[in-house]
Amino acid sequence: MKKKLLVKRSHVERLYQLKGVELSYPSDFQGYSPEMVMDKLRNKNLEISAINIDLFSKPKWQKGSITSLDNSVRRDAVELVKDGIDLARKLGVKNINLWLGQDGHDYLFQITERSGGCL
């Protein structure tokens, strides 16, 4: 994972007017202390504009995360969000993004469309 953040940073360094970057939690922080991430960004006059909480890329989130019917999946999602919020506070990041694209009621064959399925 360390290489992934270094590659992102090298791309960002080429954009002279860029002031901030969005990072994914936890993947962009794996292998780095939060302080190390901030130091690397400060050295380039960058800040973290937002932290995106990853509630979509792992197979366990495929049928929902914070709205999952599975208590353990839902608990893991809530803990991940809380941890991301704690990290944002620690780093002074004011924006958290949650993309809940996997959360919903419209999975194939989950409801009977003819019955009008309700939310």
PyMOL commands that place a pseudoatom at each C-alpha (Angstrom):
pseudoatom trace, name=CA, resn=MET, resi=1, chain=A, elem=C, hetatm=0, pos=[0.000, 0.000, 0.000]
pseudoatom trace, name=CA, resn=LYS, resi=2, chain=A, elem=C, hetatm=0, pos=[2.900, 2.383, 0.608]
pseudoatom trace, name=CA, resn=LYS, resi=3, chain=A, elem=C, hetatm=0, pos=[3.677, 2.451, -3.094]
pseudoatom trace, name=CA, resn=LYS, resi=4, chain=A, elem=C, hetatm=0, pos=[0.080, 3.452, -3.932]
pseudoatom trace, name=CA, resn=LEU, resi=5, chain=A, elem=C, hetatm=0, pos=[0.258, 6.663, -1.875]
pseudoatom trace, name=CA, resn=LEU, resi=6, chain=A, elem=C, hetatm=0, pos=[3.726, 7.499, -3.211]
pseudoatom trace, name=CA, resn=VAL, resi=7, chain=A, elem=C, hetatm=0, pos=[2.460, 7.147, -6.792]
pseudoatom trace, name=CA, resn=LYS, resi=8, chain=A, elem=C, hetatm=0, pos=[-0.527, 9.382, -6.012]
pseudoatom trace, name=CA, resn=ARG, resi=9, chain=A, elem=C, hetatm=0, pos=[1.783, 11.941, -4.454]
pseudoatom trace, name=CA, resn=SER, resi=10, chain=A, elem=C, hetatm=0, pos=[4.080, 11.983, -7.476]
pseudoatom trace, name=CA, resn=HIS, resi=11, chain=A, elem=C, hetatm=0, pos=[1.094, 12.670, -9.756]
pseudoatom trace, name=CA, resn=VAL, resi=12, chain=A, elem=C, hetatm=0, pos=[-0.125, 15.444, -7.480]
pseudoatom trace, name=CA, resn=GLU, resi=13, chain=A, elem=C, hetatm=0, pos=[3.294, 17.113, -7.434]
pseudoatom trace, name=CA, resn=ARG, resi=14, chain=A, elem=C, hetatm=0, pos=[2.900, 17.905, -11.135]
pseudoatom trace, name=CA, resn=LEU, resi=15, chain=A, elem=C, hetatm=0, pos=[-0.243, 19.985, -10.548]
pseudoatom trace, name=CA, resn=TYR, resi=16, chain=A, elem=C, hetatm=0, pos=[1.065, 23.359, -9.422]
pseudoatom trace, name=CA, resn=GLN, resi=17, chain=A, elem=C, hetatm=0, pos=[-2.239, 25.014, -8.486]
pseudoatom trace, name=CA, resn=LEU, resi=18, chain=A, elem=C, hetatm=0, pos=[-3.526, 22.084, -6.454]
pseudoatom trace, name=CA, resn=LYS, resi=19, chain=A, elem=C, hetatm=0, pos=[-4.116, 22.947, -2.804]
pseudoatom trace, name=CA, resn=GLY, resi=20, chain=A, elem=C, hetatm=0, pos=[-5.621, 19.779, -1.387]
pseudoatom trace, name=CA, resn=VAL, resi=21, chain=A, elem=C, hetatm=0, pos=[-6.190, 16.086, -1.992]
pseudoatom trace, name=CA, resn=GLU, resi=22, chain=A, elem=C, hetatm=0, pos=[-8.871, 13.605, -1.031]
pseudoatom trace, name=CA, resn=LEU, resi=23, chain=A, elem=C, hetatm=0, pos=[-7.580, 10.433, 0.551]
pseudoatom trace, name=CA, resn=SER, resi=24, chain=A, elem=C, hetatm=0, pos=[-9.329, 7.116, 1.092]
pseudoatom trace, name=CA, resn=TYR, resi=25, chain=A, elem=C, hetatm=0, pos=[-9.559, 5.648, 4.562]
pseudoatom trace, name=CA, resn=PRO, resi=26, chain=A, elem=C, hetatm=0, pos=[-8.183, 3.210, 5.462]
pseudoatom trace, name=CA, resn=SER, resi=27, chain=A, elem=C, hetatm=0, pos=[-6.237, 2.296, 2.284]
pseudoatom trace, name=CA, resn=ASP, resi=28, chain=A, elem=C, hetatm=0, pos=[-4.258, 5.530, 1.808]
pseudoatom trace, name=CA, resn=PHE, resi=29, chain=A, elem=C, hetatm=0, pos=[-3.149, 5.457, 5.438]
pseudoatom trace, name=CA, resn=GLN, resi=30, chain=A, elem=C, hetatm=0, pos=[-2.031, 1.825, 5.616]
pseudoatom trace, name=CA, resn=GLY, resi=31, chain=A, elem=C, hetatm=0, pos=[1.659, 1.592, 6.325]
pseudoatom trace, name=CA, resn=TYR, resi=32, chain=A, elem=C, hetatm=0, pos=[1.904, 5.276, 7.284]
pseudoatom trace, name=CA, resn=SER, resi=33, chain=A, elem=C, hetatm=0, pos=[1.276, 7.083, 10.519]
pseudoatom trace, name=CA, resn=PRO, resi=34, chain=A, elem=C, hetatm=0, pos=[-1.224, 9.938, 10.154]
pseudoatom trace, name=CA, resn=GLU, resi=35, chain=A, elem=C, hetatm=0, pos=[1.581, 12.342, 11.073]
pseudoatom trace, name=CA, resn=MET, resi=36, chain=A, elem=C, hetatm=0, pos=[3.787, 10.986, 8.288]
pseudoatom trace, name=CA, resn=VAL, resi=37, chain=A, elem=C, hetatm=0, pos=[1.004, 11.494, 5.736]
pseudoatom trace, name=CA, resn=MET, resi=38, chain=A, elem=C, hetatm=0, pos=[0.483, 15.071, 6.906]
pseudoatom trace, name=CA, resn=ASP, resi=39, chain=A, elem=C, hetatm=0, pos=[4.233, 15.801, 6.856]
pseudoatom trace, name=CA, resn=LYS, resi=40, chain=A, elem=C, hetatm=0, pos=[4.558, 14.536, 3.283]
pseudoatom trace, name=CA, resn=LEU, resi=41, chain=A, elem=C, hetatm=0, pos=[1.618, 16.671, 2.179]
pseudoatom trace, name=CA, resn=ARG, resi=42, chain=A, elem=C, hetatm=0, pos=[2.794, 19.789, 4.049]
pseudoatom trace, name=CA, resn=ASN, resi=43, chain=A, elem=C, hetatm=0, pos=[6.193, 19.477, 2.362]
pseudoatom trace, name=CA, resn=LYS, resi=44, chain=A, elem=C, hetatm=0, pos=[4.315, 19.978, -0.921]
pseudoatom trace, name=CA, resn=ASN, resi=45, chain=A, elem=C, hetatm=0, pos=[2.085, 22.749, 0.454]
pseudoatom trace, name=CA, resn=LEU, resi=46, chain=A, elem=C, hetatm=0, pos=[-0.935, 20.447, 0.328]
pseudoatom trace, name=CA, resn=GLU, resi=47, chain=A, elem=C, hetatm=0, pos=[-3.691, 19.651, 2.773]
pseudoatom trace, name=CA, resn=ILE, resi=48, chain=A, elem=C, hetatm=0, pos=[-6.262, 16.883, 2.986]
pseudoatom trace, name=CA, resn=SER, resi=49, chain=A, elem=C, hetatm=0, pos=[-9.464, 18.374, 1.607]
pseudoatom trace, name=CA, resn=ALA, resi=50, chain=A, elem=C, hetatm=0, pos=[-11.546, 15.302, 2.448]
pseudoatom trace, name=CA, resn=ILE, resi=51, chain=A, elem=C, hetatm=0, pos=[-11.324, 11.746, 3.687]
pseudoatom trace, name=CA, resn=ASN, resi=52, chain=A, elem=C, hetatm=0, pos=[-13.390, 9.225, 1.771]
pseudoatom trace, name=CA, resn=ILE, resi=53, chain=A, elem=C, hetatm=0, pos=[-14.486, 6.308, 3.940]
pseudoatom trace, name=CA, resn=ASP, resi=54, chain=A, elem=C, hetatm=0, pos=[-14.227, 3.108, 1.919]
pseudoatom trace, name=CA, resn=LEU, resi=55, chain=A, elem=C, hetatm=0, pos=[-17.561, 1.349, 2.401]
pseudoatom trace, name=CA, resn=PHE, resi=56, chain=A, elem=C, hetatm=0, pos=[-17.695, -0.129, -1.081]
pseudoatom trace, name=CA, resn=SER, resi=57, chain=A, elem=C, hetatm=0, pos=[-14.518, -1.804, -2.346]
pseudoatom trace, name=CA, resn=LYS, resi=58, chain=A, elem=C, hetatm=0, pos=[-14.414, -4.935, -0.191]
pseudoatom trace, name=CA, resn=PRO, resi=59, chain=A, elem=C, hetatm=0, pos=[-16.614, -7.941, -0.944]
pseudoatom trace, name=CA, resn=LYS, resi=60, chain=A, elem=C, hetatm=0, pos=[-18.176, -7.795, 2.530]
pseudoatom trace, name=CA, resn=TRP, resi=61, chain=A, elem=C, hetatm=0, pos=[-19.832, -4.478, 1.582]
pseudoatom trace, name=CA, resn=GLN, resi=62, chain=A, elem=C, hetatm=0, pos=[-21.469, -5.858, -1.586]
pseudoatom trace, name=CA, resn=LYS, resi=63, chain=A, elem=C, hetatm=0, pos=[-24.918, -6.031, -0.016]
pseudoatom trace, name=CA, resn=GLY, resi=64, chain=A, elem=C, hetatm=0, pos=[-24.657, -2.911, 2.044]
pseudoatom trace, name=CA, resn=SER, resi=65, chain=A, elem=C, hetatm=0, pos=[-22.555, -1.489, 4.806]
pseudoatom trace, name=CA, resn=ILE, resi=66, chain=A, elem=C, hetatm=0, pos=[-24.154, 0.769, 7.417]
pseudoatom trace, name=CA, resn=THR, resi=67, chain=A, elem=C, hetatm=0, pos=[-27.611, -0.412, 6.349]
pseudoatom trace, name=CA, resn=SER, resi=68, chain=A, elem=C, hetatm=0, pos=[-26.687, -4.082, 5.997]
pseudoatom trace, name=CA, resn=LEU, resi=69, chain=A, elem=C, hetatm=0, pos=[-29.108, -6.625, 7.420]
pseudoatom trace, name=CA, resn=ASP, resi=70, chain=A, elem=C, hetatm=0, pos=[-26.080, -8.521, 8.759]
pseudoatom trace, name=CA, resn=ASN, resi=71, chain=A, elem=C, hetatm=0, pos=[-25.350, -7.156, 12.244]
pseudoatom trace, name=CA, resn=SER, resi=72, chain=A, elem=C, hetatm=0, pos=[-21.611, -7.894, 12.084]
pseudoatom trace, name=CA, resn=VAL, resi=73, chain=A, elem=C, hetatm=0, pos=[-21.220, -6.166, 8.695]
pseudoatom trace, name=CA, resn=ARG, resi=74, chain=A, elem=C, hetatm=0, pos=[-23.207, -3.165, 9.903]
pseudoatom trace, name=CA, resn=ARG, resi=75, chain=A, elem=C, hetatm=0, pos=[-21.147, -3.007, 13.120]
pseudoatom trace, name=CA, resn=ASP, resi=76, chain=A, elem=C, hetatm=0, pos=[-17.882, -3.155, 11.114]
pseudoatom trace, name=CA, resn=ALA, resi=77, chain=A, elem=C, hetatm=0, pos=[-19.114, -0.351, 8.834]
pseudoatom trace, name=CA, resn=VAL, resi=78, chain=A, elem=C, hetatm=0, pos=[-20.106, 1.889, 11.731]
pseudoatom trace, name=CA, resn=GLU, resi=79, chain=A, elem=C, hetatm=0, pos=[-16.734, 1.288, 13.413]
pseudoatom trace, name=CA, resn=LEU, resi=80, chain=A, elem=C, hetatm=0, pos=[-14.893, 2.121, 10.183]
pseudoatom trace, name=CA, resn=VAL, resi=81, chain=A, elem=C, hetatm=0, pos=[-16.838, 5.378, 9.852]
pseudoatom trace, name=CA, resn=LYS, resi=82, chain=A, elem=C, hetatm=0, pos=[-16.151, 6.275, 13.500]
pseudoatom trace, name=CA, resn=ASP, resi=83, chain=A, elem=C, hetatm=0, pos=[-12.439, 5.530, 13.075]
pseudoatom trace, name=CA, resn=GLY, resi=84, chain=A, elem=C, hetatm=0, pos=[-12.366, 7.690, 9.943]
pseudoatom trace, name=CA, resn=ILE, resi=85, chain=A, elem=C, hetatm=0, pos=[-14.065, 10.540, 11.797]
pseudoatom trace, name=CA, resn=ASP, resi=86, chain=A, elem=C, hetatm=0, pos=[-11.567, 10.238, 14.650]
pseudoatom trace, name=CA, resn=LEU, resi=87, chain=A, elem=C, hetatm=0, pos=[-8.695, 10.384, 12.157]
pseudoatom trace, name=CA, resn=ALA, resi=88, chain=A, elem=C, hetatm=0, pos=[-10.204, 13.422, 10.423]
pseudoatom trace, name=CA, resn=ARG, resi=89, chain=A, elem=C, hetatm=0, pos=[-10.524, 15.230, 13.760]
pseudoatom trace, name=CA, resn=LYS, resi=90, chain=A, elem=C, hetatm=0, pos=[-6.941, 14.367, 14.676]
pseudoatom trace, name=CA, resn=LEU, resi=91, chain=A, elem=C, hetatm=0, pos=[-5.674, 15.730, 11.355]
pseudoatom trace, name=CA, resn=GLY, resi=92, chain=A, elem=C, hetatm=0, pos=[-7.976, 18.758, 11.240]
pseudoatom trace, name=CA, resn=VAL, resi=93, chain=A, elem=C, hetatm=0, pos=[-9.793, 17.524, 8.126]
pseudoatom trace, name=CA, resn=LYS, resi=94, chain=A, elem=C, hetatm=0, pos=[-13.239, 19.105, 7.901]
pseudoatom trace, name=CA, resn=ASN, resi=95, chain=A, elem=C, hetatm=0, pos=[-14.822, 16.922, 5.196]
pseudoatom trace, name=CA, resn=ILE, resi=96, chain=A, elem=C, hetatm=0, pos=[-15.776, 13.251, 5.280]
pseudoatom trace, name=CA, resn=ASN, resi=97, chain=A, elem=C, hetatm=0, pos=[-17.298, 11.559, 2.239]
pseudoatom trace, name=CA, resn=LEU, resi=98, chain=A, elem=C, hetatm=0, pos=[-19.493, 8.483, 2.435]
pseudoatom trace, name=CA, resn=TRP, resi=99, chain=A, elem=C, hetatm=0, pos=[-20.507, 6.864, -0.825]
pseudoatom trace, name=CA, resn=LEU, resi=100, chain=A, elem=C, hetatm=0, pos=[-23.280, 4.463, 0.057]
pseudoatom trace, name=CA, resn=GLY, resi=101, chain=A, elem=C, hetatm=0, pos=[-23.681, 3.022, -3.418]
pseudoatom trace, name=CA, resn=GLN, resi=102, chain=A, elem=C, hetatm=0, pos=[-23.858, -0.526, -2.063]
pseudoatom trace, name=CA, resn=ASP, resi=103, chain=A, elem=C, hetatm=0, pos=[-26.558, 0.346, 0.459]
pseudoatom trace, name=CA, resn=GLY, resi=104, chain=A, elem=C, hetatm=0, pos=[-30.128, 0.110, -0.714]
pseudoatom trace, name=CA, resn=HIS, resi=105, chain=A, elem=C, hetatm=0, pos=[-33.068, -2.166, -1.350]
pseudoatom trace, name=CA, resn=ASP, resi=106, chain=A, elem=C, hetatm=0, pos=[-32.711, -2.779, -5.058]
pseudoatom trace, name=CA, resn=TYR, resi=107, chain=A, elem=C, hetatm=0, pos=[-30.583, -5.898, -5.253]
pseudoatom trace, name=CA, resn=LEU, resi=108, chain=A, elem=C, hetatm=0, pos=[-31.740, -8.472, -7.775]
pseudoatom trace, name=CA, resn=PHE, resi=109, chain=A, elem=C, hetatm=0, pos=[-34.664, -10.528, -6.507]
pseudoatom trace, name=CA, resn=GLN, resi=110, chain=A, elem=C, hetatm=0, pos=[-34.703, -8.800, -3.112]
pseudoatom trace, name=CA, resn=ILE, resi=111, chain=A, elem=C, hetatm=0, pos=[-38.251, -7.511, -3.526]
pseudoatom trace, name=CA, resn=THR, resi=112, chain=A, elem=C, hetatm=0, pos=[-41.125, -8.620, -5.633]
pseudoatom trace, name=CA, resn=GLU, resi=113, chain=A, elem=C, hetatm=0, pos=[-41.683, -5.824, -8.116]
pseudoatom trace, name=CA, resn=ARG, resi=114, chain=A, elem=C, hetatm=0, pos=[-45.252, -6.911, -8.851]
pseudoatom trace, name=CA, resn=SER, resi=115, chain=A, elem=C, hetatm=0, pos=[-46.247, -6.501, -5.216]
pseudoatom trace, name=CA, resn=GLY, resi=116, chain=A, elem=C, hetatm=0, pos=[-45.079, -2.901, -5.400]
pseudoatom trace, name=CA, resn=GLY, resi=117, chain=A, elem=C, hetatm=0, pos=[-42.293, -3.553, -2.893]
pseudoatom trace, name=CA, resn=CYS, resi=118, chain=A, elem=C, hetatm=0, pos=[-42.059, -0.894, -0.234]
pseudoatom trace, name=CA, resn=LEU, resi=119, chain=A, elem=C, hetatm=0, pos=[-39.152, 0.944, 1.272]
for i in range(1, 119): cmd.bond("trace and resi %d" % i, "trace and resi %d" % (i + 1))
show_as sticks, trace
zoom trace
